Amino acid sequence: MFHRFFKTGAVLSCITLLVACSSIPQSEIEYKKSRSLPALEIPPDLITPANDEAAQIPTLPRPTPDISPINKVTPETEIRVERDGALRWLVIKSDMPQLQQRIRSFWQSRGFEVQEQDARLNIMDTTWEENRGITTKGGISTFFRKAFDVLYSASTRDQFRVRLEPGTDARTTEIYLTHRGMEQVINKESPLWQPRPADRTLEAEMLKRLALYLGANEDNANAIKDDLTRAAPARANITQDAQGLSLLVVAEDYASTWRRTGIALDHLGAKIEDQNRTLDAKRGSYQFRLKDPSRASEPPKGWLSKLFSGDKDKTQYFELRLLDQDKETHITVFDQAGTRDNSPAAQRLLTLLHEQLK
């Protein structure tokens, strides 16, 4: 009799829990703040890796970061939103070092750590973290995520990069934020990690939260997410110069092309080594490394086994040079010796850039 009563009570308790948790509100973006996964050192590939190896991502506890209060931007300090098609960025009057510290604190408040920061180039990459909100489609999964947090793991990972550029106005700084994503898929019962497309909506949401954190008013911050589907007119094409070498011609001014080229390289996962932007002469260059884009049909061996350590030996050096040419900008590729590069890899790189700049 007792056992029958016990079983009946257990069943009723489970039903009650399932009904109750179905009403738990969902969160669109929720990165865990109390611990992080080991950094995903993903090689800067321009292709989707072959799914030939399984990768398991362990979890390690870490203490909640100590986030001290910071000074917000004063009301007199202007923060405005600029846009170019679907691209959004912030323009703020603030000293670069102080702004870097504020942004670093922002990432800690959102559950990220800064994995790599180049103070010279003003580029900041976060760790890879799981978005524990976008995978909770129902209240049941929310309940079990909270009840069995140690066992729960989302099937996506996100990384963000913030790039700071001197503004065209005196004493201003431009802030660009880009997203890179990984997703876990099941292939023959083995979990595999592969890149997923950059999420422009997620970029806009995170940029909005950064703007609010820095002191922007609600109206300016909300403007970041307005009309993200607005596309810019076609304005780029690949052609050849008088020597028969490939170049990318962008039908817009140098400042806009520089901005969008940097964002394109961020989305492609390029490892920026140096950059030189000369406003007065309207010419500039990016020096970076990434995997040879001409080997798109050749699966990288052991890619997933190197997920945590990277594969720097198989990256290739490129230099992009941008030159203003009377209402349009020409982009050419050079090798490490400073010689014009017209190899299959260089031509493939121009094709990938064209897909983002057109």
KAFENSUL-V150447 format. One record per pair of residues at least 4 apart in sequence whose ideal C-beta (glycine too) atoms are under 6 Angstrom apart, sorted by the first residue. I is the first residue (numbers start at 1). J is the second residue. D is the distance in whole Angstrom. If there is no record, write none. Layout:
BEGIN
i=[I:I]
j=[J:J]
d=[D:D]
END
This chain:
BEGIN
i=[21:21:21:22:24:24:26:27:28:29:30:30:31:31:31:32:32:33:34:35:35:36:36:36:37:37:39:39:40:41:41:41:43:43:44:44:44:44:45:46:46:46:46:47:48:48:49:49:50:51:51:53:53:54:54:55:55:55:65:67:67:67:70:70:72:73:73:73:77:78:79:79:80:81:81:81:82:82:83:85:85:86:86:88:88:88:89:89:90:90:91:91:91:92:93:93:94:94:99:103:104:106:106:107:107:107:111:112:112:112:113:114:115:115:116:117:118:121:122:123:124:125:126:126:128:128:130:130:131:131:131:132:135:136:136:143:144:145:148:155:156:157:158:159:160:161:161:162:163:164:165:167:167:167:176:177:177:178:178:178:179:179:179:179:181:182:182:183:184:184:185:187:198:200:204:204:204:207:208:208:208:211:211:212:212:216:216:218:234:235:235:236:236:236:236:237:238:238:238:239:240:240:241:241:245:245:246:246:246:247:247:248:248:248:248:249:249:250:250:250:251:252:252:254:254:254:257:257:257:258:258:260:264:264:265:270:270:271:271:272:273:273:274:275:276:276:277:278:278:282:283:284:285:285:286:287:288:289:289:290:291:292:292:293:293:293:294:294:294:302:306:317:319:320:321:322:322:323:324:325:333:333:334:334:334:335:335:341:342:353:354]
j=[139:140:143:139:139:142:136:133:133:133:132:133:110:111:129:111:132:111:64:61:62:62:113:127:57:59:115:127:128:308:309:310:310:311:269:270:271:290:291:268:290:293:352:296:194:195:300:303:299:187:192:304:305:190:191:193:304:307:108:105:108:109:102:105:215:77:214:215:93:93:92:216:91:220:223:224:89:91:88:231:232:200:228:204:207:224:174:176:175:211:167:172:174:173:171:172:99:173:173:162:114:210:213:112:114:126:129:126:127:129:127:124:125:127:125:124:123:272:164:163:162:161:159:160:157:159:154:157:154:156:158:154:154:141:142:147:148:152:152:184:183:182:181:180:179:178:266:177:176:173:174:172:173:174:263:203:207:263:266:267:198:199:202:203:196:193:195:196:191:193:192:192:267:228:224:225:228:224:221:224:225:216:221:216:221:220:221:222:358:251:252:250:354:357:358:249:248:350:354:249:244:246:245:247:340:342:342:347:350:330:332:331:350:353:354:328:330:257:329:357:328:256:257:282:324:329:261:322:329:284:322:357:353:356:270:288:290:288:289:288:287:288:287:286:284:285:284:283:284:324:323:322:319:321:320:319:318:315:317:315:315:316:345:345:348:349:344:345:348:306:311:336:334:331:332:329:331:330:329:330:341:346:338:340:341:339:341:346:346:357:358]
d=[4:6:3:4:5:5:6:4:5:5:5:4:6:3:5:5:6:4:5:5:5:6:6:5:6:6:5:5:4:6:6:4:5:4:4:6:5:4:5:5:6:5:6:5:6:6:6:4:3:5:5:4:6:4:6:5:4:5:4:6:5:6:6:5:4:4:5:3:5:6:5:4:5:6:5:5:5:6:5:6:3:6:5:6:6:5:6:5:4:6:5:5:6:6:6:5:5:6:6:6:5:6:5:4:6:5:6:4:6:6:5:6:5:5:5:5:5:6:4:5:5:5:6:5:4:5:4:6:6:6:5:5:5:5:5:6:6:4:6:4:5:4:6:5:6:5:5:5:4:6:4:3:6:5:6:6:5:6:4:6:5:5:5:5:4:5:6:4:5:6:5:5:5:6:5:5:6:5:5:4:6:4:4:6:5:5:5:6:6:4:5:5:6:4:4:6:6:6:5:6:5:6:5:6:6:5:6:5:6:5:5:4:5:6:6:6:6:5:5:6:5:5:6:4:4:5:6:6:4:6:6:6:6:4:4:4:5:6:5:5:5:6:4:5:6:5:4:5:6:3:5:5:6:5:5:5:6:4:6:6:6:5:5:6:4:5:4:4:5:6:5:4:4:6:5:6:6:5:6:5:4:4:6:6:6:5:4:4:6:6:5]
END
